[in-house]
Amino acid sequence: MTLLDLFKHIFLQKRPASPEDLSPEAARLINFKVVIAEFADNVESSGAEKICSLLKNREGLQVIYFNEPFNKSFLNLESRTFFDLLEKGQTIIDKSGADVLVWGCREGERIRLNFQTDLQYETTSGIFTSILDSLYFPAEMFEPSAPFPKSLTALIYGAIVSAVATPTRQLRIQKRYLLKKIIAALSSDNSAKSLSVDYLPYIMNFLGTIYLSYSFESETDRDFKIVKNLFETAVSHQDLIKNPIHLGCIYLHLGQLYDAASHYMSKRPSAYYRGAIANYRLAQKYLGKYTYPYDYGAISFRLSELFYDYWKQKNELQALRDSVFNLREAEKIFTYALFPEFWAKIEGRLGYHLSLLAGLTHSSDIAELGIAAYKNQQKIITEKRDPCSWAEIQEKIGDIYFQLGRRDQDSDALEEALECYHDALYIFDNMELTDASRRITVSIAKTSELLNSN
């Protein structure tokens, strides 16, 4: 197999310069911290040190070798030890401040690499990589004196950069700048020609993830087709994939590709929605609720957003119901105890979607469920911790009570609405939020008038 043959016709076309491209001088000011953990290996191994050496002088990276001894049996990626992997990885990330943690594990005559980031399942800042995404290499390549093809070094470099979360615009610009250079390097290198075809689906999966991370905001069919071709090439060689979770990851990325297209592409939006939903559901068949719940739950969260957007486009009530169902699935997995911030986000979305569904179906029971979800959100977003956000939620609860009271001529519901509105008004007045105070004052006047007329 040659990466050049697979890649050159895809990536060698000259791309227009982006207005967000950084100058080399500006880029040198931003470095992503990468921690390479000592490999889990049954023989004397220097694989982690070799990767550190290969990546040491790569632009935009600060590479650290982590060789603290501990039991690495959880790196087998089995569902029963998966929580241990996440927990230990998060501990290392917290301790080191790493943007990306690289795990290495021997499987027979192969080395498997996986990439973990901070709050991997909660972060939505341009990350498409799952910790289950696996990149395989012949173990002999990691021997100290063995040559390591430049294209495969670039592939690891690209996998790391694509896994970095970028919550700020400057970090997004740097990430895209590095990925552009990595893609150019991959497209012009023929040094991996001796690698067996057995490694093809894993390489194609990561090439697709790298390019998706670079181009997911693109509005052009060309970029969409490039990424789609890479993932579909990986799927077409699924007979070479021994562990079904790896096939699940490829379908996950196809879902992410269509998901991104539904937001950024102006043509055929319905087709993109359907493609995203179909591929996400395929991924969940391999990344199940009871085996890999966090991947399943993260997909459920994305499905909820897709169904909500589809409902806005097509006004199909079932899509809104499906959105609520998938939020409920995510809620069961990302719990208050283990994922408080993400749980609060889910509860907020659930409250909003249930309130919409209640209005459309004229259901008091669904409205009460929406109120309960918003009140759950306030367990994390408290009046003391974040008064403005708390007050905004209180206003939303008041709106639901107002709709209930107006529709059912329910004085108790209207009184609850008034109480919520006054709670919010107190916060908005104290924070001198004039527009919010004016809006709430109007709501209070409408509610009082309706209450007095009952």
N, C-alpha and C positions, 0 to 999 in steps of 0.2 A: 504494500500500500504506500502511496506517496501523498503527503498532504498537499503538495503542489498541484498534482493532477486534480484533486478534489476541490481545491480552493482557488486556484489562480483565476479561473473564469468568473468566479463570484466576486472576488475582492479587488482585482487589479485595476478595475476601472477607476480613473481618477475622480475623487470626490471634491465638490466645491468646499472652499474654506468656510468654516463656521465662524460667525461673529463672536461666538463664545470661546474660541480657541485661545488658550493661554500662551503667552510668550514663554520661552524657556526660562527666563529669569523669574517670572511669576510662578511658574510651575515648581521650581526648586524650593519655594517657600512652603509647599504643602507636601507632607509625607504621610502615607498611611502605614500604621504600625502593624506588622505581621509577626505573629509568634508561630514558630514551627516546633511542635511537640515531638519529643523522641518517639520513634516508631514503636509500635507493638510488633515485635518480631521474635521468632523462635530461634534465631541465630544471631551471632554477633553482628550488630548493624551500625552503620554510620549514615543511614539514609537521610535522617533529618539534618545532619551536619552538611551533607552534600547539597541538599536543597538550599540551605542557608548560603552556602558558597556560591551556588548558581545564581541566586537572587540578590546577593549582597550589594552589587553595584547597579541594580536596576533602578531606573528613574522613578521617583515618587514613592519608594518603599523604604521603610526602616525595619530591618529583619532581625529577629531575636530568636535564639535557640533556647528551648525550654527542655531541660533534662531532669527535672525533679522526679525521683522515682515514685511510682504508684502503680497499682494494679490496673492494667489496661484491658481487661477481659471484656469490658463493655463495648469495645470497638468492633465487635462482631456484627453490629447493626441489627441484632435480634430485638424484637419488640419488648421482650422481658427485661432487657438491660438498657433500653433506649433512654429512659429517664435518667439513669446514672450518667450516661454520656452527656446529655444536655447539662446536667447539674455540675459535673466536673468541668466541662468546657466553660460554662458561665463563670465558675469560680476563677479559672485561669484568666479569662478575659477581664474580670473585675480587678484581679490582682495586678495584671500587666498593663491594662489600658489598651489592649489590642483591638484593632479594627477587624482583623480576621485571624482566626486560629486555624492552623492546618494540622489535621490528624493524618498519620500514616499507619497502615496495618497490612501485614502480610496475609495473603490468601494463597496458599500453595506456592507456585512459582511467580506470583504477581504481587505487586504492592498497590494498595488502594489508598487514594487520597480523598479526604473529605474536608469541607470548609465550613467553619462555624463562626457566626458573628453575634454581637451583643443583641440580646432580645430578638433573636432571629425570627420568631413567629409573630412578634408584635410590631416589628418595624415594617413600614411600607415605603421607605425612602429609596425607591429604585432598586430594590433587591429582588432578584428572580431565583437565586440559588437556594436550594434546600440543603440541609445538612446531610440528607440521604443521597444527594448527587455525588456520584463516585467516579473518580478518574483513575484508570488502571494503567500500570506500566510493568514491563518485565522486571522482576526483582533484581536481576543481574545488572541492570543499568545503575543501581544505587551502590554498587561496590565502588570503593574509593578510586580505583584506577580505570574504571569503565568509562568509555565516552558517553556523553549524554547529548543527544541531538539538540541543536539550537531551537528547532521548531517546537520541540516538546518543552523546553525551558520556557519559551514564549507562551505556550499553552498554559502552563502552570501560572505564569505571571498574569496572563489574562484572566484565568479562573479566580485568582486572588482579587484582582482589581474589580472584576465584575461583582464579587460578593460584598464589596464595601458599601455600607450604608452612607447616604449622602443627604443629610437633613438640611444643609445650607446650599445656596446657589453656588458659592465659591467651590465647595467640595464637589458638586455636580459637574462644574466646568472642568476641574482637575481630573475627575474620573473619566469623563468623556475624552479629554485630551490624551490621557494615557491609553485608553482603549483604541483610539484611532491609530496611534503609533503601533500598538500591539497587532492590530488587524493588518496593517501594512507589512509588518515583519512576517506574520504568518503566511501572508499571501505570496511572498517572494522567496520562501525557503523550501528546500527539497531534502532536508537533512534527516527526515524520518521515514525514508523510503523502505527501510528494512523492517519496519514494524509490521507485525502480523495483522491480517484482517480481523482477527478476534477482538482487537481493540477498537475497531471502527465505530460501533454504536456509542461508546463512551466518549470518544474524541468528538464525534459529530454532535453529541449532546452538549458538550462544553463549548464547542465552536458556536453552536446556536445560542447558548446562553450569553457568551461574550458579545456576539453581534446584537442580540436582543437588548442587552444592557446599554449598548452604544446607540441603538437606533429606535428604541421603543416609542419615542415621541415623533417619529418620522411620519409624514403625510404622503409618502410615495409608495406606490405599488412595488417598486423595485426592492426596497428594503424588506417589505413584508414577505415577498417571494423568496428572497435570499434566506431569511431565517426559517421560513416554512420548509424550504428545500433541505436545510441542514437537519432539522428535527425529523422530517419524514424519511430522510436517508437513514437516520438512526433507527426509526421504527421498522423500516423495511429489512433491517438486519437483526430483528428481535430474536431470531433463532440462536444468535450468539450470546444472548443475555441469559445468564444462569439464574439470577435472583430477580423475581418479578417486581420488586420495589424500584429497580432501575428503569424498568419500562414505565412504571407509574410516574417517575420523575419526568420522563420525556413527554408523556401526555400532559403533565402539569405545565410544562413549558409551552407546549402548543396552546393550551388554554390561556396562558399568560400572553402569548403573542396575539391571539384573537381578541383577548380582553383589551390589550393596549390599542389595537386597531379600532375597536369599537369607540374608543375615546378620541383618537387622534386622526383617524381616516374619515374623510367626508363621504366616500362612496360606499354603497351597499352596507349601511350600518346593521341592518337586520341579519345579514349573513354573518357578520362578525360576532354578533351576540350569540347566534346559534352555534357557531364554531367554538366559541369560548365555553359555553355551557356544556356542549357535547364532550369536549376534551377534558374539562374539569371533572365531569362525572366518570369518564373513563379512568382518570387518575385515581379517583376515590375507590375504584374497584381493586386497585393494587395497594393503595395507602388507606387501609380501612380504619373505621372508627375505633375498633378494639385492638388493632395491631399498631398503627402509627397515628394515634389520635390527633396529635398536634398538626400534622400535615393535613389530615382529613378536616380538622376544624378550621384551619387557615383557608382551605379551599372553600369550605362552606361559607365563610365570611365573604370571600370574593364572589361566590355565586349569588349571595344575597344582594350585593351591590349591582351585579349584572341584571338580576331580575327586577330590581327597583328601577334601574335605568331603562330597561325594556318596557316596563309598565309606563314610565313617563313618555316613551316614544309611541307605544301602541295602545295605551289605555286598556290593557287586558287585565281584568281583576285577578285572574289566576296567577299572573306574574307577581303581583304584590303579595298574594298568599304564599307563593313559593319563596319570596324574599324573606318573609317572616319565618317560614319553616327553617330556612338555612341559618338565619340568625339564632334560632332556638338550638340548632345543632351546634353552632359555635359556642353558644352560651354554656352548654353542658360540658364542654372541654376546657375552655379558658375560664376557669372558675375564679370567684372572688378571692379565695384563699391563695391561689398560686399565681394568678395574673391580674392583680387588682386594677391596674390602669387599663389594660386591654378589655377586661370585663366591663369596666365602666363605659368604655367606648361602645361596646356591643349593646349594653343596656340603653344607652342614649339613642342608638340607631333603632333598637327594638321599640322604644317608646314612640319615636316618630313614625315608624312604619305602621305600628299598631293603631296609632291615632288616625292615620290616613285610612286604614282599613275600616276602622270603626265608623268614620264619617261616611264612607261609601256604602257600607252594609247596614248602617243605622243600628249597630249593635252596642248596647250598653255594656255587655260583658267584655267585649274586645276593648272598649274604651277604658274599663277598669284595669285591664291587663296593661294597657299603655301607661296609665298612671303609676301602676306598680313598678314598671320598668324604669320610668323616670325617677321614682323614689329610690330604687336600687342604685341608680347612677349617683344619687346624692349621698350614698354611703361613702363614696370615694371623693366626689367633688362636694366638699362640705362648705357650709357658710363661712367657717373660720379660715379654711385653707384657700378657697378661691371664691370670694363672695360674689364677684360679677357673674361667673359661670353658674354658680349655685342659683343666683337670682334669675338668670335666663331660663334655667330648667324649671324653676318655680313658676315662671310666666307660662311656660309650655303646659305645665300641669293645670294651671288656671284656665288656659284655653280649652283643654279637654273638658274640664268641669263646666265651663261656660256652654260648650256645645251640647253637653248632656242636659244641662238645666234648661236651655232654650228649646231643645227638641221635645223633652219629656215634661216640660213645665214643672221641673223639679226644683223647689226652693232650696232644699238642702245642698244640691249640687251648685246652685248659684252662690250660696253663702260660702261654700268651699272655694269657689273661684275667686270671690272677693278677698278671702283670707290670703290666698296665694298671690294675688295681684298686689295687695298691700305689703306683703313680705318683700316682693321684688321691688316695689316702689321705694321702700325704705333704703334698700341697698343702692339703687340707682341714684336717689337723691343725695345720699351721703358721698357717693363717688362722683357726683356732679356730672352724671351722664344724661345730658339734657334731652337728647332724642329718645332715649329709652324711657325716661321719666314721662315724657309727653305721650309716648305710645301707651304706656301702662295707665296713665290718667284717663285716656280715652276708653280703654278696656274697662276700667272701674266704673266710669259713667254709664257705659252701655249695660253693664251687669246690674248696677243699682237700679237703673230705669226698668229693666226687665223684671227684677225682683219685686219692685214696688207695684208693678202691674199685675202680678200673680195674685 
